Amino acid sequence: MLKNNMKNFLLLIKWQALRMKITLPFLCVLQIVIGVGASFGLGFIMPRSIDSSELLYSITGIPIITMLMVGLSLFPQIVSDDIDKGIFDYIWSLPLSRITFFISDVTVWVLSALPGFILSLVTSSLHYNFKFRIHVSVVSCFLLVMCTTCFIGYTIAHLLKNSQFVLLITSFILFSLFLFSPVIYPITRLPKWMVYLHEILPIKHMSDLIRGSISDFHFNFAKSLIVVSIWTVICLFIIYFKVLKIKTK
């Protein structure tokens, strides 16, 4: 059984890669352009004299933005488009495990975020002469954060089931990431009510996990891990009962 599921998983990865052989390279290039462009563009926004802690936020925020953009904006839009095209109806009609398909789908998107993340780190490090301190936790934090963002995106796409609504919601999320989320600036700049809101929302905590794994940023690791894990479990619960569980009459 396990061997058969693994074989199906690899075949679905191959199928996804072939199906998106034009879209995925374009999305990878888009992430790279945004990551590299933001690295240079940030220099026009930041003042010449900036506090070291704020500089840390700004520089480490660039690769984080590229990650969050994939799972919270691009992924749900593609999933919503697939729903409209009937691709999910076709997949569910096949003698394949829905969970296996779900895992393969998320795997492809998690891997697609890797080039943009790495090149953003390299570009920011070279352009600002900033030395990232990569910790051993970076792999686990990257996987956790990317999986969580993809689960949230998957939940949005399947709950709304309307590509226009999904586009509006994900565009708002992307807009909020840049302006109203403590990704490229400290949370102390936000009003108190937004600070309290971000304590229960996952954006701040996902950003802190990544920032802490690529620099000497100090934060409450346990709290961030718990909050992100709670959002992961909630989304997986919704996905399982809304999408993956086969309904019987």
C-alpha positions in Angstrom: 0.0 0.0 0.0 2.7 2.4 1.0 4.8 1.5 -2.1 1.7 2.1 -4.3 1.0 5.5 -2.8 4.6 6.5 -3.2 4.5 5.5 -6.9 1.3 7.5 -7.4 2.9 10.4 -5.6 5.9 10.5 -7.9 3.6 10.1 -11.0 1.5 13.0 -9.8 4.5 15.1 -9.3 5.6 14.3 -12.9 2.1 15.0 -14.1 1.9 18.3 -12.3 5.3 19.4 -13.7 4.3 18.5 -17.3 0.9 20.1 -16.9 2.5 23.3 -15.7 5.6 23.2 -17.8 5.0 26.7 -19.0 3.4 28.2 -15.9 5.9 27.0 -13.3 9.0 28.4 -15.0 7.2 31.7 -15.6 6.2 31.8 -11.9 9.8 31.0 -10.8 11.1 33.8 -13.1 8.4 36.2 -11.6 9.6 35.4 -8.1 13.2 35.9 -9.0 12.4 39.3 -10.7 10.3 40.4 -7.7 12.9 39.2 -5.2 15.9 40.8 -7.0 13.9 43.9 -7.9 12.8 44.4 -4.3 16.4 44.0 -3.1 17.5 47.0 -5.3 14.2 48.9 -5.0 14.3 48.8 -1.2 17.3 51.1 -1.3 15.2 53.9 -2.8 12.7 53.6 0.1 15.0 53.2 3.1 16.7 56.4 4.4 20.5 56.6 4.2 20.8 56.4 8.0 18.7 53.6 9.3 18.7 51.7 12.6 20.4 48.3 12.4 17.3 46.5 13.7 15.2 48.1 11.1 17.8 47.3 8.4 17.6 43.7 9.5 13.8 43.7 9.1 14.0 45.3 5.7 16.6 43.0 4.2 15.3 39.7 5.6 11.8 40.7 4.7 12.5 40.5 1.0 12.9 36.7 0.7 10.0 36.3 3.2 7.7 38.3 0.8 8.6 36.1 -2.1 7.7 33.0 -0.1 4.4 34.4 1.2 3.4 35.6 -2.2 3.6 32.1 -3.6 1.4 30.4 -1.0 -1.1 33.2 -0.2 -1.5 34.7 -3.7 -0.3 32.7 -6.7 -1.2 29.2 -5.4 -4.9 29.9 -4.6 -5.4 31.7 -7.9 -4.0 28.7 -9.8 -6.1 26.2 -7.7 -9.2 28.3 -8.2 -8.6 28.4 -12.0 -8.2 24.6 -11.9 -11.5 24.3 -10.1 -13.2 26.4 -12.8 -11.6 24.2 -15.5 -12.9 21.0 -13.9 -9.4 19.6 -13.3 -10.3 18.6 -9.7 -13.5 16.8 -10.9 -11.3 14.9 -13.3 -8.7 14.0 -10.7 -11.4 12.9 -8.1 -12.8 10.6 -10.8 -9.5 8.7 -11.0 -8.7 5.7 -8.7 -6.2 7.8 -6.8 -6.0 8.9 -3.2 -7.1 12.5 -2.8 -4.6 13.0 0.0 -1.8 11.8 -2.3 -2.8 14.3 -5.0 -3.1 17.1 -2.4 0.4 16.3 -1.0 1.9 16.2 -4.5 0.2 19.5 -5.4 1.6 21.3 -2.3 5.0 19.7 -2.9 5.3 21.2 -6.4 4.5 24.7 -5.1 6.8 24.5 -2.1 9.7 23.6 -4.4 8.7 26.4 -6.8 9.3 29.0 -4.1 12.9 27.8 -3.5 14.6 29.7 -6.4 13.1 33.0 -5.5 13.9 32.6 -1.8 17.6 31.7 -2.4 18.2 34.3 -5.0 16.6 37.0 -2.8 19.0 36.1 0.0 22.0 36.2 -2.3 21.0 39.5 -4.0 20.2 41.2 -0.7 23.5 40.0 0.9 25.6 41.2 -2.0 23.8 44.5 -2.6 23.7 45.6 1.0 26.9 43.9 2.2 24.7 42.1 4.7 25.8 38.7 6.1 23.0 36.3 6.7 23.5 33.8 9.5 21.9 30.7 8.2 20.9 28.3 11.0 20.2 24.6 10.8 16.5 25.3 11.4 16.1 27.2 8.1 15.0 24.0 6.2 12.4 23.0 8.7 11.2 26.7 9.1 11.0 27.1 5.3 9.0 23.9 4.9 6.6 24.7 7.8 6.0 28.3 6.6 5.6 27.3 2.9 3.2 24.4 3.7 1.2 26.7 6.0 0.8 29.4 3.3 -0.2 26.7 0.7 -2.7 25.2 3.1 -4.2 28.7 3.7 -4.3 29.3 -0.1 -5.8 25.9 -0.7 -8.5 26.6 1.9 -9.3 30.0 0.4 -9.6 28.6 -3.1 -11.9 25.7 -2.2 -14.1 27.7 0.2 -14.8 30.5 -2.2 -15.0 28.4 -5.4 -15.1 31.6 -7.4 -12.0 32.7 -9.3 -13.0 36.3 -9.2 -13.5 36.3 -5.4 -10.3 34.5 -5.0 -8.4 37.0 -7.1 -9.9 39.9 -5.0 -9.1 38.2 -1.7 -5.5 37.2 -2.6 -4.8 40.6 -4.1 -5.9 42.2 -0.8 -3.7 39.8 1.1 -0.7 40.6 -1.1 -1.4 44.4 -0.7 -1.6 43.9 3.1 1.7 42.0 3.2 3.5 45.0 1.9 1.8 47.8 3.8 0.1 46.4 6.9 2.1 43.4 8.0 5.4 43.5 10.0 7.4 41.7 7.3 9.7 44.4 6.1 9.4 46.7 9.1 9.1 46.2 12.9 5.7 45.6 14.4 6.2 48.5 16.8 5.3 50.9 13.9 1.7 49.6 13.8 -1.2 50.8 16.0 -1.9 48.7 19.1 -5.1 47.1 17.7 -3.1 45.9 14.7 -0.4 44.6 16.9 -2.9 42.5 18.9 -4.4 41.3 15.6 -1.1 40.1 14.3 -0.5 38.2 17.5 -3.2 35.8 16.4 -2.7 36.0 12.6 0.0 33.8 11.1 1.9 36.4 9.0 4.0 37.9 11.8 4.9 34.5 13.3 5.7 33.0 9.9 8.0 35.9 9.2 9.7 35.7 12.6 10.4 31.9 12.0 12.1 32.6 8.7 13.8 35.7 9.9 15.1 33.9 13.0 16.5 31.1 10.8 18.5 33.3 8.5 19.8 35.9 11.0 20.4 36.7 14.6 16.9 38.0 15.1 15.5 37.3 18.6 11.9 36.4 19.1 9.6 34.0 21.0 10.2 30.9 18.9 7.8 28.7 20.9 4.9 31.2 20.6 5.5 31.6 16.8 5.7 27.9 16.3 2.5 27.3 18.2 0.5 30.0 16.3 1.7 28.8 12.9 1.0 25.2 13.9 -2.5 26.0 15.0 -3.2 27.7 11.6 -1.8 24.7 9.9 -4.1 22.3 11.8 -7.2 24.5 11.2 -6.6 24.7 7.5 -5.8 20.9 7.2 -9.0 20.2 9.1 -11.0 22.3 6.7 -9.3 20.9 3.6 -9.8 17.3 4.8 -13.5 17.6 5.5 -14.2 20.1 2.6 -12.1 18.6 -0.1 -10.3 15.4 0.6 -12.9 13.3 2.5 -15.0 11.3 0.1 -18.6 12.0 0.8 -20.9 9.0 1.0 -24.7 9.1 0.8 
